[in-house]
Amino acid sequence: MSMIDLKYGRGRIALDFDESRFRILSRDETARPLTDAEIGARIDDPIDSPGIDELVHPGQTVLIVVPDATREVGCGQVVNLLVRRLIAGGVNAFDIRLIFATGIHRKATEAEKAAIVTPFIAQRIKMLDHDPRDLMQIKRFGETSGGIPIELNRWLVEHDHVILVGGVSFHYFAGFTGGRKLICPGLASTRTIAGTHKLAFDSVRMDRREGVGSGRLDGNPVHNAFVEAASACPPSFAVTTIVNDAGEIIDVFCGDWVTSHRAACEAFAGRNRAVIAEKRELVIAGCGGYPHDINMIQAHKALDSAAKACAPGGTIILLAECPDGLGRTDMIDWFAAADTREMAVRLGEKYQVNGQTAWSIRKKCEDFNVILVSSLGAELAEKMGMSSADSLTAAIEKAAHWSSGYILTNGARSLIQTS
């Protein structure tokens, strides 16, 4: 027997397993973190872009866009380097602002903001909160080629330069996180967010739209719409990180906001792709701990990965603490539907972003036996179509008979493909 620790919230759960029956599909990323000097060298050698020193001049204003509390990308280290560099180049500290790309997520707390950008920066640089429903914050920039209104935070055009600082991971319909997502949906209005996200769902087929999926950019209508919306006020510079499981930066790509992000996506996929010859009856899926399991909306990404490795009718055990519950209080209403067909009809009639996530969760619960180990409780799990267990041991005992299985240590960072 072998033993592995699976992250659960800010803790870990030990799992004893038989290597002859289980294969680990994802692994802890333990590569050496980059030093400040190494990151600085990457900033000085940007992809398809002039350097920051050439772009930003003394006396100009700068808006730095960073992720919210649902992402762990090591941006505090990058922001510290950028702010010091900007000030050394003649930019006034009071002309530098930070904005958290929350989209329709909740605002980051003051403690979370300090954790994201470091207390040093939080005490010295003005921080802004995005509200997708605040019309005073939103400015219209026309429409996409598909007729979706482009409505973005006006602070994007009220600064001389916008610098994106984010990280890259897989996204179950946008392909990858980071880059253009920091602007759309991160700094977009609810109308723009709904319009672009709706492209992921085919209301005629009542299923996921062709071309969208984890690890896919080319031909992905959602990704294309995000890029088109962000192009309405393109950033001056972007920094995209890849982090290890401790949240430390192990690789970084800087420069043009489109091409440097794509380079980061390709590198990340190369590190985190797992090819399987067959699907198996049991998949034990960890999300990768906090913040990947901060709520069910985020934990669903691991469930989506696990579904790609599980045989039809098989069992998925999902470890997801979810201290923030589902992630949206209105999301539970979608699970009142009898099945995914009814949910799909509702989505076609009145689309909601969280409705699509609820549909995707329920779809997996219809296709697989999903056992949830979480703080959410049995009642909420049952409403979503899952059963629950108080522990991983209890979940394994509860699982149907199986002969082989897979283990995902970090489902949110895993791309499963069948050979």
Secondary structure in CASP SS format (residue, H / E / C, confidence):
PFRMAT SS
TARGET T0000
AUTHOR 0000-0000-0000
METHOD secondary structure of the structure
MODEL  1
M C 1.00
S E 1.00
M E 1.00
I E 1.00
D E 1.00
L E 1.00
K E 1.00
Y E 1.00
G C 1.00
R C 1.00
G E 1.00
R E 1.00
I E 1.00
A E 1.00
L E 1.00
D E 1.00
F E 1.00
D C 1.00
E C 1.00
S C 1.00
R C 1.00
F E 1.00
R E 1.00
I E 1.00
L C 1.00
S C 1.00
R C 1.00
D C 1.00
E C 1.00
T C 1.00
A C 1.00
R C 1.00
P C 1.00
L C 1.00
T C 1.00
D H 1.00
A H 1.00
E H 1.00
I H 1.00
G H 1.00
A H 1.00
R H 1.00
I H 1.00
D C 1.00
D C 1.00
P C 1.00
I E 1.00
D C 1.00
S C 1.00
P C 1.00
G C 1.00
I H 1.00
D H 1.00
E H 1.00
L H 1.00
V C 1.00
H C 1.00
P C 1.00
G C 1.00
Q C 1.00
T C 1.00
V E 1.00
L E 1.00
I E 1.00
V E 1.00
V E 1.00
P E 1.00
D C 1.00
A C 1.00
T C 1.00
R C 1.00
E C 1.00
V C 1.00
G C 1.00
C H 1.00
G H 1.00
Q H 1.00
V H 1.00
V H 1.00
N H 1.00
L H 1.00
L H 1.00
V H 1.00
R H 1.00
R H 1.00
L H 1.00
I H 1.00
A H 1.00
G C 1.00
G C 1.00
V C 1.00
N C 1.00
A H 1.00
F H 1.00
D H 1.00
I E 1.00
R E 1.00
L E 1.00
I E 1.00
F E 1.00
A E 1.00
T C 1.00
G C 1.00
I C 1.00
H C 1.00
R C 1.00
K C 1.00
A C 1.00
T C 1.00
E H 1.00
A H 1.00
E H 1.00
K H 1.00
A H 1.00
A H 1.00
I H 1.00
V H 1.00
T C 1.00
P H 1.00
F H 1.00
I H 1.00
A H 1.00
Q C 1.00
R C 1.00
I C 1.00
K E 1.00
M E 1.00
L E 1.00
D E 1.00
H C 1.00
D C 1.00
P C 1.00
R C 1.00
D C 1.00
L C 1.00
M C 1.00
Q C 1.00
I E 1.00
K E 1.00
R E 1.00
F E 1.00
G E 1.00
E E 1.00
T C 1.00
S C 1.00
G C 1.00
G C 1.00
I C 1.00
P E 1.00
I E 1.00
E E 1.00
L E 1.00
N E 1.00
R H 1.00
W H 1.00
L H 1.00
V C 1.00
E C 1.00
H C 1.00
D C 1.00
H E 1.00
V E 1.00
I E 1.00
L E 1.00
V E 1.00
G E 1.00
G E 1.00
V C 1.00
S C 1.00
F E 1.00
H E 1.00
Y C 1.00
F C 1.00
A C 1.00
G E 1.00
F E 1.00
T C 1.00
G C 1.00
G H 1.00
R H 1.00
K H 1.00
L H 1.00
I C 1.00
C C 1.00
P C 1.00
G C 1.00
L C 1.00
A E 1.00
S C 1.00
T H 1.00
R H 1.00
T H 1.00
I H 1.00
A H 1.00
G H 1.00
T H 1.00
H H 1.00
K H 1.00
L H 1.00
A H 1.00
F E 1.00
D E 1.00
S C 1.00
V C 1.00
R C 1.00
M C 1.00
D E 1.00
R E 1.00
R C 1.00
E C 1.00
G C 1.00
V C 1.00
G C 1.00
S C 1.00
G C 1.00
R C 1.00
L C 1.00
D C 1.00
G C 1.00
N C 1.00
P H 1.00
V H 1.00
H H 1.00
N H 1.00
A H 1.00
F H 1.00
V H 1.00
E H 1.00
A H 1.00
A H 1.00
S C 1.00
A C 1.00
C C 1.00
P C 1.00
P C 1.00
S C 1.00
F E 1.00
A E 1.00
V E 1.00
T E 1.00
T E 1.00
I E 1.00
V E 1.00
N C 1.00
D C 1.00
A C 1.00
G C 1.00
E C 1.00
I E 1.00
I E 1.00
D E 1.00
V E 1.00
F E 1.00
C E 1.00
G E 1.00
D C 1.00
W C 1.00
V C 1.00
T H 1.00
S H 1.00
H H 1.00
R H 1.00
A H 1.00
A H 1.00
C H 1.00
E H 1.00
A H 1.00
F H 1.00
A H 1.00
G H 1.00
R H 1.00
N H 1.00
R E 1.00
A E 1.00
V E 1.00
I E 1.00
A C 1.00
E C 1.00
K C 1.00
R E 1.00
E E 1.00
L E 1.00
V E 1.00
I E 1.00
A E 1.00
G E 1.00
C C 1.00
G C 1.00
G C 1.00
Y C 1.00
P C 1.00
H C 1.00
D C 1.00
I C 1.00
N C 1.00
M H 1.00
I H 1.00
Q H 1.00
A H 1.00
H H 1.00
K H 1.00
A H 1.00
L H 1.00
D H 1.00
S H 1.00
A H 1.00
A H 1.00
K C 1.00
A C 1.00
C E 1.00
A E 1.00
P E 1.00
G E 1.00
G E 1.00
T E 1.00
I E 1.00
I E 1.00
L E 1.00
L E 1.00
A C 1.00
E C 1.00
C C 1.00
P C 1.00
D C 1.00
G C 1.00
L C 1.00
G C 1.00
R C 1.00
T H 1.00
D H 1.00
M H 1.00
I H 1.00
D H 1.00
W H 1.00
F H 1.00
A H 1.00
A C 1.00
A C 1.00
D C 1.00
T H 1.00
R H 1.00
E H 1.00
M H 1.00
A H 1.00
V H 1.00
R H 1.00
L H 1.00
G H 1.00
E H 1.00
K C 1.00
Y C 1.00
Q C 1.00
V H 1.00
N H 1.00
G H 1.00
Q H 1.00
T H 1.00
A H 1.00
W H 1.00
S H 1.00
I H 1.00
R H 1.00
K H 1.00
K H 1.00
C H 1.00
E H 1.00
D H 1.00
F C 1.00
N E 1.00
V E 1.00
I E 1.00
L E 1.00
V E 1.00
S C 1.00
S C 1.00
L C 1.00
G C 1.00
A H 1.00
E H 1.00
L H 1.00
A H 1.00
E H 1.00
K H 1.00
M H 1.00
G C 1.00
M C 1.00
S E 1.00
S E 1.00
A E 1.00
D C 1.00
S C 1.00
L H 1.00
T H 1.00
A H 1.00
A H 1.00
I H 1.00
E H 1.00
K H 1.00
A C 1.00
A C 1.00
H C 1.00
W C 1.00
S C 1.00
S C 1.00
G E 1.00
Y E 1.00
I E 1.00
L E 1.00
T C 1.00
N C 1.00
G H 1.00
A H 1.00
R H 1.00
S C 1.00
L E 1.00
I E 1.00
Q E 1.00
T E 1.00
S C 1.00
END
